Amino acid sequence: MVSYQELHEADFSGVTETAEAWAAMAKALEGLDERVGRDLTNTPQRAGWQGGAADEAGRTLQTVDSDFTQAADVARALAAIIKDAAEDFTAARRDLDAALHDAIDQKLTVAADGHVSWPPMSSEGHNDPDYQDILRKYQADMGGRADVLSARLTRAVDRATAADQRATVALQGDVGTSTTSFNPHPYGGGDAADAKRATDLLSRTGTLSDEERRRLENLMAANAGSKEFATTLLNGLRAGDVTGPDALLLYAQRYGELSHGKQDAKDYQDIYGNLSQVLATATKDGGMGREWQDALLKAARRPDASAAGYSGKYAVLTELMGARGDYDKAFLEKVGNDLVDFERTSKHKGPDLWGPLYDQAAGGPGDPMGGLLRAMSRNPEASKEFLDPAANKNLDYLLKERSWPRGLESAMPGSVLAGGSHAAFGDALEAAATGRDPHGNQPPVRPHDRAMVQIMDTAITTLGGDKAGSENGLPASLRRPLANMIGDYAADTHDLLSKDLPGPSRPEGLTAGREQLLRVIRGTAEDPEAFAVIHLAETREIARRMDEFGPGNFTPDVTGRPNPKFAGFVDESSKALGALDAVRADTILDHKADAQFKNNWQAKMDYHIYGTAANVLKMSLFRIPETADWFPLGDIAQRLVDVGTSDWANRANAELDAKAQGEVSTNYTAGELQMMSMLQEKARLSLVSEEDIAAPGSVTKQLADSAGVHYRSSIDRAYHNALGNP
């Protein structure tokens, strides 16, 4: 293994010189080979030498001639391998040097063993009351920088180590093990040669030794992103008499099984994941050609050899795609449209079409839609085009028509649901509507384009339905993705919840109705963390808008009334919070006899509010980045969020055991308290005195009184009209 110090101090000129020397040796051997043929082999024949001795001499000379030919081939191969190694070492060193250069700019120090440290913060101002907070921030900032730099150094060292291992194995393989003859078939260097080595190792499947398995891992990991490697490997696959796409599916199935086996599963998962990337690389930009791709889809549709004739091979293909690969839009859409077409037009459906594995709990590897949609979710543009209602009927089919696996989602733990096909659909839907990979940490996409908005709109109107009654039936796998989507559209959903809109939430915005949106939110609320995402998004949207109003809005006009625009905003925000509290009330009352549900709700909401509300780490904990109109807030807006969510949580916890009798507006008032707290804190930050805030008839008091009326009206209306409660 290459160490940091070795890579830092190494002189690779000797490796390059060795490669050049072997290349020169190959040329010299080629010259000797020509002389053997010209001066030795042909001379006796031209002289007319005949008889047994002549025949034996001819055979010996031919062997010598062949030896020189093979020796030249081996020398060329070794030169190419060493040249590749030199280039890889140089690239690794370049990465290391770039990281070390950046370390200087970031005031980080790298020790001889690669350990990263930073200087202590100046003690100046250590008596300042905020010094400890500043010190903690400094340590956190420098520690974060050090972690990033350490990871870069490690990647550079790992790259050099992998290059060293590949070169070692390649040199040993091409020299061969014989002590009396040269290797007649050396692979040489380059991506194509590595692909041939990998193909040979892949063909041994479960019989690989530990060393061979590590060699295959290394080859695949290092080259899976190379077009030459990927296409050479796929074109070279053979399993007995089976070649081409059929051979790929055979190997994908076998290595998929090994990756879930009891022995060396982690190693095989890496190989399987890299095989997925190989397919992704080879098919980018139309690679492998249309004929090969069509043959792949034909092979995927072909029934297996079972008596029932299930089409299990399609799941083999899509599971491979979903494993890891970064597939381009064209290939994903080609496979996706073919799969939907095949499924919709088949006379058999579900397990009758795909086999008994289809109905595993939450949809296991037997549902080919799962792997496809996992791959789709990593490419938001592909997800968007695949689900665009204006371009095709795929979204309509997946939301309305398709019979998803009949696993009991409500009884499945989250770890099982996350691996199912319905969860993969949720991720792809989120990617399509938001423009971000749900598993990544990209910045928000603004503005949402036409297709994104239509996908979001279709999801809400379809799942929200035309009337109350089915809002509790939202599949568990879709709760979090839909919550993330609603959070990402906070500017639109705030308007839908707070206003009686006659049309879209804004030009080119959502057309879904308030009640449809509330029914979808009610479906997500079975998962308290999903509801937390929506509630926090709405709170941030209110804080962001409130921050736009200046201190002058707490000064009454000539009639003693508040600014009408600010007053209207406060009333509308109260209506939005009232609508969300109606969802919370309906959820709690539906589970009023379930103590475990209420305890779980409180624990997760407390964690959401107290553990994460004031820290941007909350975004990674909720599997969403700083998005959802989740642009970073200013200090004032963030303060409003912290105050509002804390007071809301305290009241919400106290209301968990609220009685079912009476209007919900008398039993559930957390949102009203939240609005009051945010309004009062905004007044304080606007330098309004505590006396003026509490004084009867003050602007703050007038705003709070009006907000309470709108809150109570909204919570009752949503609870009865949108959610269908008597």
Residue pairs with C-beta under 8 A, 6 or more apart in sequence:
1 161
1 164
2 157
2 160
2 161
2 164
3 113
3 114
3 157
4 96
4 113
4 114
4 153
4 157
5 112
5 113
5 114
7 89
7 92
7 93
7 96
7 156
7 157
7 160
8 93
8 96
8 100
10 89
10 93
12 86
12 89
12 90
12 93
15 82
15 85
15 86
15 89
16 83
16 86
18 82
19 79
19 80
19 82
19 83
19 85
19 86
20 79
22 75
22 76
22 78
22 79
22 82
23 75
23 76
23 79
23 83
25 75
25 79
26 72
26 75
26 76
26 79
29 68
29 71
29 72
29 75
30 72
32 68
33 65
33 68
33 69
33 71
33 72
36 61
36 64
36 65
36 68
37 65
40 61
40 64
40 65
41 58
41 61
41 62
41 65
44 54
44 57
44 58
44 61
45 58
49 57
67 181
67 182
70 181
70 182
70 183
70 184
71 182
73 182
73 184
73 186
74 174
74 175
74 176
74 182
74 183
74 186
76 186
76 188
77 174
77 186
77 187
77 188
77 189
77 193
78 171
78 174
78 175
78 186
79 189
80 188
80 189
80 190
80 193
81 167
81 170
81 171
81 174
81 188
81 189
81 193
82 167
82 171
82 189
83 189
84 163
84 166
84 167
84 189
84 190
85 163
85 164
85 166
85 167
88 159
88 160
88 162
88 163
88 166
88 167
89 160
89 163
89 164
91 159
92 156
92 157
92 159
92 160
92 163
93 156
93 160
95 152
95 155
95 156
95 159
96 153
96 156
96 157
98 152
99 149
99 152
99 153
99 156
100 110
102 149
102 152
103 109
103 110
103 116
103 149
106 145
106 149
107 118
107 119
107 142
108 116
108 117
108 118
108 142
108 145
108 146
108 149
109 116
109 117
109 118
109 119
110 116
110 149
110 153
111 117
114 150
114 153
114 157
116 146
116 149
116 150
116 153
117 146
118 142
118 143
118 145
118 146
121 134
121 135
121 138
121 139
125 131
125 134
128 134
162 218
162 221
162 222
163 222
165 214
165 215
165 218
166 194
166 218
166 219
166 222
169 197
169 215
169 218
170 187
170 189
170 193
170 194
170 197
173 186
173 187
173 197
174 183
174 186
174 187
174 188
175 183
176 182
176 183
176 186
187 193
187 194
187 196
187 197
190 228
191 223
191 226
191 228
191 229
191 232
192 228
192 229
192 232
194 219
194 222
194 223
194 229
195 223
195 228
195 229
195 230
195 232
195 233
195 236
196 232
196 236
197 215
197 219
198 216
198 219
198 220
198 223
198 229
198 233
199 232
199 233
199 236
199 237
199 238
201 208
201 212
201 215
201 216
201 219
202 216
202 233
202 237
202 251
202 255
202 275
203 237
203 238
203 239
204 212
205 251
205 254
205 255
205 258
206 254
206 258
208 216
210 264
213 264
213 267
213 268
213 271
214 267
216 271
217 267
217 270
217 271
217 274
220 270
220 271
220 274
220 275
220 278
221 270
221 274
223 229
223 230
224 230
224 274
224 275
224 277
224 278
224 281
225 277
225 281
226 281
227 281
227 282
227 284
227 287
229 278
229 281
230 278
230 279
230 281
230 282
230 287
231 282
231 287
231 288
233 278
233 282
234 248
234 278
234 279
234 282
234 288
234 292
235 244
237 243
237 244
237 247
237 248
237 251
238 247
239 247
239 250
239 251
242 250
244 292
244 295
244 299
245 292
245 295
245 296
245 298
245 299
245 300
246 299
248 279
248 296
249 299
249 300
249 313
249 316
249 317
251 275
252 272
252 275
252 316
252 317
252 319
252 320
253 313
253 316
255 268
255 271
255 272
255 275
256 272
256 316
256 319
256 320
256 323
256 365
258 264
258 265
258 268
258 272
259 265
259 268
259 269
259 271
259 272
261 268
272 320
272 323
273 323
273 324
274 324
275 320
275 323
276 320
276 321
276 322
276 323
276 324
276 325
277 324
277 325
277 326
278 325
279 320
279 321
279 325
279 327
280 321
280 325
280 326
280 327
280 328
280 331
281 287
281 325
282 288
283 293
283 327
283 328
283 331
284 327
284 328
284 331
285 328
285 330
286 330
293 331
293 334
296 317
297 334
297 335
297 338
299 313
300 311
300 313
300 314
300 316
300 317
300 368
301 311
301 313
301 314
301 338
301 342
302 311
302 313
303 309
303 310
303 311
304 310
304 311
304 312
304 313
304 355
306 312
306 355
308 355
310 353
310 354
310 355
310 356
311 342
311 346
311 353
311 354
311 355
312 354
312 355
312 357
312 366
314 339
314 342
314 354
314 368
315 354
315 355
315 357
315 365
315 366
315 367
315 368
315 370
315 371
317 335
317 368
317 371
318 335
318 339
318 368
318 369
318 370
318 371
318 372
318 375
319 365
319 368
319 370
319 371
320 371
321 327
321 332
321 335
321 371
321 372
321 374
321 375
322 370
322 371
322 372
322 373
322 374
322 375
322 424
323 371
325 375
326 378
326 379
327 375
327 378
327 379
327 382
328 379
328 382
329 379
329 381
329 382
329 385
332 372
332 375
332 376
332 379
332 382
332 386
333 382
333 385
333 386
335 372
336 372
336 376
336 382
336 386
336 394
337 386
337 392
337 394
339 368
339 369
339 372
340 394
340 397
343 349
343 353
343 369
343 402
344 397
344 401
346 353
349 403
350 358
350 359
350 403
350 405
350 406
351 358
351 359
351 366
354 366
354 367
354 368
355 366
356 366
357 364
357 365
357 366
358 364
358 366
358 367
358 405
359 366
359 405
359 406
359 407
360 366
360 405
360 407
361 405
361 407
361 408
361 412
361 416
361 420
362 405
362 407
362 409
362 412
362 416
362 417
362 419
362 420
362 421
362 422
362 423
362 477
363 369
363 370
363 404
363 405
363 407
363 420
363 421
363 422
363 423
364 370
364 405
364 407
364 419
364 420
364 421
365 371
366 405
367 404
367 405
367 420
367 421
369 398
369 402
369 421
369 424
369 425
370 419
370 420
370 421
370 424
371 424
372 424
373 421
373 424
373 425
373 427
373 428
374 424
374 427
374 428
376 382
376 383
376 386
376 424
376 428
376 431
377 383
377 424
377 427
377 428
377 430
377 431
377 437
377 438
377 439
378 431
378 437
378 439
379 431
379 437
380 431
380 432
380 434
380 435
380 436
380 437
380 445
381 435
383 428
383 429
383 431
383 432
384 431
384 432
384 435
384 451
384 452
384 455
385 391
385 451
386 392
386 394
386 428
386 432
387 394
387 395
387 398
387 428
387 429
387 432
387 455
388 395
388 432
388 451
388 454
388 455
389 395
389 396
389 454
389 455
389 458
390 450
390 451
390 454
391 451
395 429
395 455
395 458
395 459
396 458
396 462
398 425
399 458
399 459
399 462
399 463
400 462
404 421
404 422
404 425
404 475
405 420
405 421
405 422
407 420
409 417
409 420
409 422
409 475
409 476
409 477
410 476
412 420
412 476
417 423
417 476
417 477
420 477
422 475
422 477
422 478
423 477
423 481
425 477
425 478
426 477
426 478
426 480
426 481
426 482
427 438
427 439
427 481
429 455
429 459
429 478
429 481
429 482
429 485
430 436
430 438
430 481
430 482
430 484
430 485
431 437
431 438
432 451
432 452
432 455
433 448
433 452
433 455
433 456
433 459
433 485
433 488
433 489
434 444
434 445
434 448
434 452
434 484
434 485
434 488
434 627
435 445
435 448
435 449
435 452
436 442
436 444
436 445
436 625
436 627
438 481
438 484
438 623
438 624
439 623
440 625
441 620
441 625
442 625
443 625
443 626
443 627
444 488
444 625
444 626
444 627
444 628
444 629
444 630
444 631
445 452
448 456
448 489
450 508
453 508
453 509
453 510
456 485
456 489
456 510
457 510
457 511
457 512
459 482
459 485
459 520
460 510
460 512
460 516
460 517
460 520
461 511
461 512
461 513
461 516
463 474
463 478
463 482
463 519
463 520
463 523
464 471
464 512
464 513
464 515
464 516
464 517
464 518
464 519
464 520
465 471
465 516
465 519
467 724
468 515
468 519
468 721
468 722
468 723
468 724
469 724
470 519
471 519
471 520
471 522
471 523
471 723
472 522
472 523
472 526
472 590
473 523
474 482
474 520
474 523
474 524
474 526
476 526
476 527
478 523
479 523
479 524
479 526
479 527
479 530
480 524
480 527
480 529
480 530
480 533
480 623
482 520
482 523
482 524
482 530
483 521
483 524
483 527
483 530
483 531
483 533
483 534
484 533
484 622
484 623
484 624
484 628
486 493
486 517
486 520
486 521
486 524
486 533
486 534
486 537
487 533
487 534
487 536
487 537
487 624
487 627
487 628
487 630
488 537
488 624
488 627
488 628
488 629
488 630
489 510
489 628
489 629
490 537
490 538
490 540
490 541
490 628
490 629
490 630
491 505
491 506
491 541
491 629
492 505
492 506
492 509
492 510
493 505
493 510
493 517
493 534
493 537
493 538
494 538
494 541
494 542
494 545
494 573
494 576
495 501
495 505
495 506
495 509
496 505
496 510
496 512
496 513
496 514
496 517
497 514
497 517
497 518
497 538
497 575
497 576
497 579
497 580
498 572
498 573
498 575
498 576
498 579
499 572
499 575
500 514
501 514
503 511
504 510
504 511
514 579
514 718
514 722
515 718
515 721
515 722
518 579
518 582
518 583
518 718
518 722
518 723
519 722
519 723
521 531
521 534
521 580
521 583
522 583
522 586
522 587
522 722
522 723
524 530
524 531
524 534
525 531
525 583
525 584
525 586
525 587
526 587
528 600
528 601
528 604
528 605
528 608
529 604
529 608
529 622
531 583
531 584
531 587
531 605
532 604
532 605
532 608
532 609
532 622
533 622
533 624
533 628
534 580
535 580
535 645
535 648
536 608
536 613
536 618
536 641
536 645
537 628
537 629
537 630
538 576
538 577
538 580
539 641
539 644
539 645
539 648
539 674
540 628
540 629
540 630
540 633
540 637
540 641
541 629
542 573
542 576
542 577
542 640
542 644
542 675
542 678
543 633
543 637
543 638
543 640
543 641
543 644
543 678
544 629
544 631
544 633
544 637
545 569
545 573
546 569
546 573
546 637
546 640
546 678
546 682
547 633
547 634
547 636
547 637
547 640
549 563
549 566
549 569
549 682
550 686
551 686
551 687
551 688
552 563
553 562
553 563
553 566
553 686
553 699
554 562
554 683
554 686
554 688
554 692
554 699
554 700
555 699
556 562
556 699
557 563
560 697
561 567
561 702
562 699
562 702
562 703
566 703
567 702
567 703
567 706
570 675
570 679
570 703
570 706
570 707
571 706
571 707
571 710
572 710
573 675
573 707
574 671
574 672
574 675
574 707
574 708
574 710
574 711
574 714
575 710
575 711
575 713
575 714
576 714
577 671
577 672
577 674
577 675
577 711
577 714
578 665
578 671
578 672
578 710
578 711
578 712
578 713
578 714
578 715
578 718
579 714
579 715
579 718
579 722
580 671
581 664
581 668
581 669
581 670
581 671
581 711
581 715
582 664
582 668
582 714
582 715
582 716
582 717
582 718
582 719
582 722
582 723
583 718
583 723
584 652
584 668
584 670
585 658
585 664
585 667
585 668
585 715
585 719
586 719
586 723
586 725
587 601
588 598
588 601
588 655
588 656
588 658
589 660
591 597
591 598
591 601
592 660
598 656
598 657
601 656
602 653
602 656
605 649
605 652
605 653
606 649
606 653
608 618
608 622
609 645
609 646
609 648
609 649
610 646
610 649
611 618
611 621
612 618
612 621
612 622
613 641
613 642
613 645
613 646
614 638
614 641
614 642
616 626
616 632
619 625
619 626
619 627
619 630
624 630
626 632
633 641
636 682
636 685
639 681
639 685
640 678
640 681
640 682
643 677
643 678
643 681
644 674
644 675
644 677
644 678
644 681
645 674
646 677
647 670
647 673
647 674
647 677
648 670
648 671
648 673
648 674
648 677
649 670
651 669
651 670
651 673
651 674
652 670
655 667
655 668
655 669
655 670
658 667
658 668
659 667
663 716
664 715
664 716
664 719
665 711
665 712
665 713
665 715
665 716
668 715
669 711
671 711
671 715
672 707
672 708
672 711
672 712
675 704
675 707
675 711
676 704
676 707
676 708
679 700
679 703
679 704
679 707
680 693
680 700
680 704
683 692
683 693
683 699
683 700
684 690
684 693
688 700
692 698
692 700
693 700
693 701
694 700
694 701
695 701
719 725
720 726
